[in-house]
Every structure is written in structure tokens, then in C-alpha cells.
Amino acid sequence: MGRKTILLLIAGVLGAYYVYTPLPDNIEEAWRLVWIGIPVKMITNLALLVEFLGIDHFVNTAMFFMSFQEVPPTSDENVTVMETTFNDVPVRVYVPTRKSEILRRGLFYVHGGGWCMGDAALFNYDFLSRRTADRLDAVVVSTNYRLAPKYHFPNQFEDVYNALRWLLRQEILEKYGIDPKRIGISGDSAGGNLAAAVTQQLIDDPDIKIKLKLQSLIYPALQTLDMDLPSYRENQDSLVLSKPLMVRLWSEYFTTDRSLEKTMFFNQHVPMESSHLLKFVNWSSLLTEKFKKGHSYYSPNHGSSELAKKYPGFLDVRAAPLLADDNKLRDLPLTYIITCQYDILRDDGLMYVTRLRNAGVQVTHNHIEDGFHGALSYNGLKIGYRIENQYMNWLSKNL
């Protein structure tokens, strides 16, 4: 066999690996999704290779490539865009250019990226913020926050909370012309986690008199205790967010110690003395039959107390909003939750819907049967526009 033949064979195998991606039959524009997913898969594998060779942390490599998608804060005929800081936290503020005779609604947005990646300057977040500001005639504040692996929990939570508290100051609302009775918070994925967490924290803050009207959570990550939910089993090899990647991002949120990642992956990280928290994430009682079908519930194996003492963040309600008790949940504002069928985080959102409704919170649940994690960010796909329109319509009616 000649050298050219061997090279062609290797190229063919690699090409097949990156192109072949089994997708459910009801996924719309499947081939477009596959082609969009190829660079994602390539960058992920390259980042892991760079880390394996001891050159750099995989997150740093991924962030390097993501930085090419960042756009400057450019104003246009519809929206004025500016960068500033809220309590030393970098934010982007989007203000409609058209004059308004009344105070505008305000939306505080938290980007996703697994607490390790992402930026308000990324094209998809800038695009969404512009569209929201223009379509809703709203002031949008898109916040950044410190990222892992350089910074761990609770830094991300504290940055988002401090920026939100700054926005809710009367003088800041007056500066941007925001109606204090029409302020909401939203976020996707890890940003949905942070949005849910700070919304809970805000309830008991005696210094904040202005409260949120609503929260909108887009395929949020909400719990760290059970990595063996039906959605984790069904989507463990998902194109966008696999189980190994999700567990790695969760563990990086708390530490660079890979021992936590290993125990989380095998569901062996919750110590005996914290087992009472499992009732808050027991999917056998919180999921409907539709999503439990074909699955048996196995309680997670008890983990090391020492690991939990070293990294207590994964047992903290500020990192896992599903751990909040009903007394906390019942005071939450009007809520909108998007879940996607083919998303490893699907059941986190479904369980939160159930717990919020049981606590008496008014919840609108939008389940996307042909959806996958990150779908809203795929602006070039029909599903991205569809989810965006549903999201905007709900905000328009309720904010």
C-alpha cells in the first residue's frame, strides 16, 4: 500500500469521523447542523489534545478560537451600544435609539459557556441583545463575569449578582430610563443557572427594594447532584453538549482537581451527610411519565466527605438552584423556561418547572420537541429563529 493511499485512507477516516453525526429523525435541517457542528467538534478535540500534551488548559484553547467570534460594541440606526462596568463588572448596554415617552422595560442577560467560556461580545449574544432591545423597545444589559479555570465558584455568581444589584439602584435605572416595575432577567445554559441563582438570592436581600418582574431561563443547568438523569443517559453523546463535557464544565466551576470530575461522572460525589438534598432532584417523582419512560431510578452512590469539604460549592444552592426549598421557591417571580428534547440539561429544566409549579409560581414552559442544547444561538437555522420568536413573544407580553 503506497503512502498516498495510506494518507487518503487516514483523511477519509477523519473526514467520516467529523461528518458522521447520528441525529434524531425529527431534527430540522439536519445536514446544516452537522456542518455547523464540524468546527465545534474539531476545536473541542484540538483543545483536549493541547491539554493532553501539557501545553495549555483546554478552556484556554477553546476561548482562543471563540475570541474570533467577538464583535465590537457598534451602534446602528436602531440601537446604541456601549461598554461600561456595573460595580466593577464589565457589561454591554443596549439602548433603543428611538425616543420613548415612557420608561422602558429592562432585561438583564447572562451569557452561557459552562462558567468557563463565553462573552457578551460574542456575535450570537450581541445579535440577541440587539434584537431584544429593538423588538421590545427595552434596555438590555448583557453582563460578563469571571471565568474558570482562573476563577472558581462563587466568583461567577458574585459578579453576576453584584452587577444585577448595581442595575437595580434607582439612580442607574433613571440614567437609562428603565421602569423599575418592568425589569426581568434571562440567561442560557450556565447563564440560565446564574440567572436562576441570583433571582433566588435577591428575594432575601434587604438592601434591594426593587424586585424582578420575571425570569426567563433557556435550557438552564440547575443541579449538580445527579449526573444520571434520563436526559443524561439519552444525550450522553450529544453533538453540542455531551456528558463528559458537561461533567468537566461542572467540575471546573468548582476546581481544577480532576478527582471531582471523575466522581461526578460516575455519580459518586454526594456524601452520606448530604443525601437529604437528593429529594430536591429526585427525577422519579419530578418528571412526568413521558420523560421517565424506559428508565429506572438509581439513587447516586455516596461519595467522599473529604471531597465535599474541599469543594463544598457543588452542594451550594447558589451553584445548584434546584436545591432551594419550597419556602424560597414560592416567592420567585413569573417564570419562563425553555427545555429541548435532545439536550443533556433537559431534565434540570423539567424538574424546576415541576418544583416551581408545586410551590405556586406561575410558570410558562416551552418544550422544543426537535430542539438541542444551544439551539437559540444557531441564528442560521430555522429552529434558532423559531425559539427566538417564541422567547421574544413571551417577553413582549409579560415584561
N, C-alpha and C positions, 0 to 999 in steps of 0.2 A: 504494500500500500504506500503510495507516494506521499510526500509531505503536503502537497496541495490538497490531496484527498482527505488527509487527516485534519487539516485546517478547516476545510469545508464541512467536515463531519462535526467538528467542535463548534463551529459557527452555527450549524443547523440545530444542534442540541441546545445551545444557549438561546438561539432565537425562539425555539419552541418553548423553552422554559419561561421566557419573558412574555411571549404572546399568548400561550395557552393559559387561560384562567377560567375554570369552570364557574359559570354563573347560573342563577336560577332562571327558569324559562320566562318568568314574567318581568324580568328586568328590561326596561325600555332602552333602546339604543345601545344594546349590549356591546357591540364592536367598538363603538366610540368610547365607551367606558374602559374597555380593555386597552385601547391605545393611549388613553389618558393615564391609565394605571401603570403602563410600562416604565416611564421615567421615575414614578414613585417607587416601584419595586427595585429599579436599578440603583437609585440613590440610597435606599434603605440597605441594600446588600453591600454597597460600597462603604457606607458608614460603618457597618458591622465589621467589614474586612479591615478598615483602617484601625478600628478599635482592637481587633484581634492581633494585629501586627504591633500593637503598642504605640501607635503614632499619635492618636488623639481619641477622646471620648466620642462615641457615635453621635451624640446630640450635637456636638460642635461641628462635625462634618455635615450633618443634615441642615443645621442652621446656616452654614456657609452657602449651600445651594438654595435654600429658601430666601436668602437675602437678595437674590437676583429678581425676586417677585415683588420687592418693596417698591412703592411709588412715593414721590414727594407729596407734601401737603398742598396740592394745587387747587386753587379756587376756580370756579367756572361761572357761567351766567346764572346757574340755579342755586349753587351752594358755595358759601365762603368756608374755607378750611384753614384752621390754624393749629399749631402745636404749642402747648404750654405745659405747665405742671400743676397738679392739684395736690397740695400737701407733699411736694417733692416727688410725686409720682407722675411720669410722663403720660400725657393724654393728647388725643386729637379731638378737636371740637368742630362739629359741622353745623353751620347755621344757614337756613334758607336766606337767599338774597332778597326775595320779595318782601315788601312791607306787610306787617301784620298789625291790625288794630287791637288785637287781644294778645294776652300772654300765650306763648306757645307751649305745647307739651314737650317733655324732656325724656330722653331714653339714654340710660347708662348701659353701654355694651362692653362685655368681657370676652375677648378672643379665646379660642381654643388652642390646642397644641400640646396636650399632655403635661401641662405645668413645666415643660422643658423647652418648648419651641413656640413659634408664632410671634406676631407683632401686629399692632393696629395699622402699621404701614403696609402690610401685605395687600396685594391687589384685591383679593376677594373680600377682605374686611373693609378696605377703603371703598370698594364698589358698593357693598351692602350698606355702609353708613351713609354714603351719598344718596342712594336710592331711598333710604328710610327718611332722611332729612327732607328730601324734595317731595316725596309722595305723601308723607304725613304732616308736612309743614311743621317739623319738630326739630328741636336742638338735640343733636346726638353727641354724646361724649363717649369716645371709644378709648378705653384705658389700656395701658400696658402694665406690666408687673415684673418683678424679678423672677428669673427662671432657674430651674435646676439644669445641670448639676452644681452650678456655683452656689445657688441658694436653695435651701430646702424649706419645707413646711415649718413654721407658719408664715414665712416671708411673703409668699404669693397671696395668701389670704389677707394678711395685714395691709399689703399695698392696695389691693382692691378695696378693702374696707375703708382705709384712710382716704382714698380718692373719692369714694362714694360719700363719705361724711362731709368732705370738702364741698362737693356739689350741692349737698342739702343745706348749706349755710344760706341764710336769707340774702346776704349781700351778693353771693355768687349767682343765685337764681335771678336776682334783679339785674345783674350785669348782663346776663344772656337772655333776659326776657322770658324766663321759664315760669309756667304756672305751678306753684307749689302743690296744687291738688291733682296735678296730672303728670306724675313722674313714675316711670317704670324702669325695670332692669331686665336685661336679657343677656344670654351668653350661649355658646355652643360647646359641647363636649366638656373639656376641662373648664372652659369658661362658664358652661352651664353649672358645673359643680361649684365654682366660686360664686356665681350669682345666687345660687340657692343658699349657700353657706352664709354669705353676708346679709341676705334678706332675713334669715333666721336671727343672726346676731343683732340686727337693727331693732328687732322687737323689744329687746331688754335694755337698749341704750338710753339712759335717762337724759343724755345731753342732746339727743336728736328729737326735735319736736315735729319735724316734717317727715311723714312716713310715705312709703311707696304705695302707689295705687295698684300696681300689678307686677308680676314676674313672668317672664317668658323663657322657658328652658328648652333648648334644642339638643336632642339626643344627649342628655347630661350623664356624666359619671357621678354616681351618688353613694356608692358604698364600697368598702374595702374588705369586708369580712368573708364574703363567699365568692370565690372565683370559679364556681362550678354550677352557675345558673344555667337553665336551658339555653339561653341566648349565647352563653359562653361555649356550650357544647356544640350548638348548631353552627356557630360562626367562628370557630376557633382558627380557621384558615382563611378568614375573610380577606378580600383584596386590599381593602383600605386599612382595617384595624384588626389584626389577628390577636389571638390570646397571648402568645409570647410577647408581642409588642405592648399590649395593654398592661400586662403584669409588670413589664420592665418600666413603663412610664409611671405606674403607680408607685413602684418601689423607689424610683429615682426621685419622686416627690418628697420622700422621707429621708433617703440616704443613698450613698453610692456603694454601700455594703451589699454585695450581690447575694449574701446569705438570706436577706429578707425576700429578695425576688424569688429565690428557689423555694422557700417555704410557702410563699403566696401562690406560686404556680401550682403546687400540689395541695393547696388548701389546708396547710398545716401551720398556720401562723397565729391563730386566735388562742390565747392561753385559757386554761380552765377557769380562772377567776374572772374572765371577761365573757364567758359563754352566755351569760344572761342577755347580752346585746344581740345575740343571734335571732331573737324573736322579732327584731325590727327588720330583718332582711330574710325572713323565712319565706321563700318563694312558694312553698307548698300551700300556704294559706293566703298569700298576697297576689298570686297570679290567677287569672281566670283559666278555665279548663282548656280553652283554645291554645294557650301558651304552655300549659303543663303537659299536654297530650304526648304520650310516649316517653315521658321522663319520670324517674323515681328520685325522690329527695333523699340525700345523704347528708347528715349533719357534718360540718367540717371537723377534721381531726384536731384535737387540742395541740397547741404549739408551745414553744418555749416562753416561760415567763421572763427570762432574761432578755430575749429579743424584744419583747413588748416594752420592757423597761428602758431599753436602749433607744427604741424608736416608737414612742407612745403615740405618735401622730396618726397611725392608721386606725387607732381606736378613738380618735377625737372627732366629735360631731362637726367641728369646723372643717374637717377633711372629708367626712362622710355624712352628709346631711340626712341620710335615711336613719341615722342613729338617734335623731331627735325624738323625744317622747311626744305623746299626743297633746299635752298641755302647751308645748311650744308650737306644734303644727297648727293648732286651731286658730291661732292669731295671725297666720300668714295671709297675704293679700290674694286677690283674684289671680289665678294661675293658668298658664297655657303651657302644655308640654307636648313636644314632638318626639315620637319614637319611630324607628324604622325597623321593618321586619328582619332585614339582613344586617343587623348591627349587633355586635357583641354587647353593647350597652343597652340594648332594648329593654331588658327586664329591670334594670335600675329605674328607668323612667316609668315602666308599668307599675312597679311596686310603689313608687312615690305617688302616682295617680291614686292608687287604692288607699294608701295611708292618708293622703290629704282629704279625700272624699269622706273617709271614715271619721276624720276629725272635724268635718263640717265645712271644709274650704271649698269654694266654688272653683271647679277645675274644668277647663276645656282640653280634651285630649285628642290630638290629631295623630293617628297611627298611619304611617305610609306603608301600604302593603308591598310595594315594589321598591321601597327605599333602602338605602345603605348608609353607613356612617360617613358623614361629611358631604352628603348629597347637596345640601344648600350651597356649598362652596363651588360646586361644579356648574358655573354660570353658563357654560356652553351646552349643557344637556337640558332636555325638556323637563326632567324631574327637578332640576335646580330651580328653574323658573316657576314650576308649579308649587313647590314648597315655599318659595319666596312670596308668591302671591297670596297663599293661604296665611302665611305669617303676617304679612303686611295688612291683609284684610282684617285679621283679628285685632291687631294693634290699632288700626284705624277706628274700629268700632268701640274699643274698650279703654283706650288710653286717653 
